[in-house]
Amino acid sequence: NAGVTQTPKFQVLKTGQSMTLQCAQDMNHEYMSWYRQDPGMGLRLIHYSVGAGITDQGEVPNGYNVSRSTTEDFPLRLLSAAPSQTSVYFCASSRSDRRTGELFFGEGSRLTVL
Amino acid sequence: AQKITQTQPGMFVQEKEAVTLDCTYDTSDPSYGLFWYKQPSSGEMIFLIYQGSYDQQNATEGRYSLNFQKARKSANLVISASQLGDSAMYFCAMREGGTGGFKTIFGAGTRLFVKA
């Protein structure tokens, strides 16, 4: 059982480059989300999805795009990377029919923008 | 709007003693869930404990308990009999909307150091 898989684990970009962080889950979870983690700021929600074809903005959506064409995948796109997007990114998923609905996290992707 | 506040950037505790990590929240939704997650130095996020807004009793999971004071909007995590392996970042989180809701936000975290 792979759970939530993020790729790549590490990435270095130059300012202005674009890239996509991949996230896939094999637990048939309806809900998926992306967070960024910066020192002293905890995890901040970027975008989330409550099902295929449905996405919404979180706390810090600027500079990021998402789409959800399947239940399993939720890629995060950086169209023109900026140094302020240097961070650790976490993808997470959860079930809607579980009372607790806790998040299952990927291992994180460390992105550096030069 | 949802808000989670953790006012303790760092905490020290002696091994085998109990420690309380503070968390306050703000929401206008009567149905919500509160969570605590642990992040060891290896970086993974580990779910510890959950408290629903309508739960009558404080949640407990092994050495973890959640001191839920609804009127004060606080959800403090109590770790009993601290162990060296408890040294980690701890995050409080809130999800609005009960079971069907999904959006979860986090506090800034508290780094716990357990001393031998």
Boltz contact constraints between the chains, C-beta under 6 A:
constraints:
  - contact:
      token1: [A, 31]
      token2: [B, 102]
      max_distance: 6.0
  - contact:
      token1: [A, 41]
      token2: [B, 108]
      max_distance: 6.0
  - contact:
      token1: [A, 42]
      token2: [B, 91]
      max_distance: 6.0
  - contact:
      token1: [A, 42]
      token2: [B, 106]
      max_distance: 6.0
  - contact:
      token1: [A, 42]
      token2: [B, 107]
      max_distance: 6.0
  - contact:
      token1: [A, 42]
      token2: [B, 108]
      max_distance: 6.0
  - contact:
      token1: [A, 42]
      token2: [B, 109]
      max_distance: 6.0
  - contact:
      token1: [A, 43]
      token2: [B, 106]
      max_distance: 6.0
  - contact:
      token1: [A, 45]
      token2: [B, 105]
      max_distance: 6.0
  - contact:
      token1: [A, 48]
      token2: [B, 103]
      max_distance: 6.0
  - contact:
      token1: [A, 50]
      token2: [B, 102]
      max_distance: 6.0
  - contact:
      token1: [A, 96]
      token2: [B, 100]
      max_distance: 6.0
  - contact:
      token1: [A, 99]
      token2: [B, 99]
      max_distance: 6.0
  - contact:
      token1: [A, 100]
      token2: [B, 50]
      max_distance: 6.0
  - contact:
      token1: [A, 102]
      token2: [B, 47]
      max_distance: 6.0
  - contact:
      token1: [A, 105]
      token2: [B, 45]
      max_distance: 6.0
  - contact:
      token1: [A, 108]
      token2: [B, 43]
      max_distance: 6.0
